[in-house]
Structures are given as C-alpha cells and as structure tokens.
Amino acid sequence: MTALEMNAEILRNMSIIAEDEALLKRAARYLRKLVAEKQADDTELSKEEFFARVDESREQARQGKVHRIESKEELRNFLNSL
C-alpha cells in the first residue's frame, strides 16, 4: 500500500467517526502517542543516513580498517570489551 493510499484510508476512516466527539478524542490521543514514539526513537535513520553509513563501512573495509573475528571465543572477548 502506498503512502497516498494509506492517507486516503485514514481520511475515509476519519470521516466515519467525524461526528462522534468521543471517538475523535480517542483517535487524537492515539495519534499524539504515535508521534511521541516516533520522535523518541533516536535509533531510526533516514534512508540517506542508512546508506551513508553503509558507504562509510564499505570504505573502512576497503582500507582494511575492520575487526576479523574467526572464532566464538574471539567474538565473546570482543563483545565483552564493549
């Protein structure tokens, strides 16, 4: 479903509950909650940020700036050092 289709569906649903003040209040509370969750998620990256990080990682790998972990013990030691 495209963003345009989702917007149309939301607007159709809103028109159904538009005359019921209690339902509108519930919808508004829920939407505020969703917005707060979205704003609070500092781990979310834009598409551009994500691919910039991928490109940076590829460049580091090309330059040999990588950690090679070849055993479970090495992985355990590396994770414990973080």
C-alpha positions in Angstrom: 0.0 0.0 0.0 1.4 3.4 -1.0 1.5 6.4 1.3 -1.2 8.0 -0.8 -3.5 5.0 -0.4 -2.8 4.9 3.3 -3.6 8.6 3.6 -6.9 8.1 1.7 -7.8 5.2 4.0 -7.1 7.3 7.1 -9.2 10.1 5.8 -12.1 7.7 4.9 -12.0 6.3 8.5 -11.8 9.8 10.0 -14.9 10.8 8.0 -16.8 7.9 9.6 -16.0 8.9 13.1 -16.1 12.7 12.5 -19.4 13.2 14.2 -18.6 11.3 17.4 -16.6 13.6 19.7 -15.5 10.7 22.0 -14.1 8.7 19.1 -12.3 11.7 17.7 -10.7 12.4 21.2 -9.5 8.7 21.3 -8.1 9.0 17.8 -6.3 12.2 18.7 -4.8 10.7 21.9 -3.6 7.7 19.9 -2.1 9.9 17.2 -0.2 12.0 19.8 1.1 8.8 21.3 2.4 7.6 17.9 4.0 10.9 17.2 5.8 10.8 20.6 7.0 7.3 19.9 8.3 8.4 16.5 10.1 11.4 17.9 11.6 9.4 20.8 13.2 6.8 18.6 16.7 8.1 18.2 17.9 4.9 16.5 15.7 5.4 13.5 17.7 6.5 10.4 16.6 8.1 7.2 17.2 6.2 4.0 20.0 8.6 3.2 21.7 8.3 6.7 21.5 4.5 6.4 23.2 4.3 3.0 25.8 6.9 4.1 26.7 4.5 6.9 26.8 1.6 4.6 29.1 3.5 2.2 31.3 4.5 5.2 31.6 0.9 6.3 32.5 -0.3 2.8 35.2 2.4 2.6 36.6 1.3 6.0 36.6 -2.3 4.9 38.3 -1.4 1.6 41.0 0.4 3.7 41.4 -2.7 5.9 40.0 -1.0 9.0 38.0 -4.0 10.1 37.9 -6.4 13.0 38.1 -10.0 11.9 36.5 -12.5 14.3 37.1 -16.0 13.4 36.0 -18.0 16.5 33.3 -17.9 19.1 36.0 -17.1 21.7 37.2 -14.1 19.8 33.6 -12.9 19.4 32.9 -13.4 23.1 36.0 -11.4 24.0 35.2 -8.6 21.6 31.6 -8.3 22.9 32.8 -8.3 26.5 35.2 -5.5 25.7 32.4 -3.2 24.6 
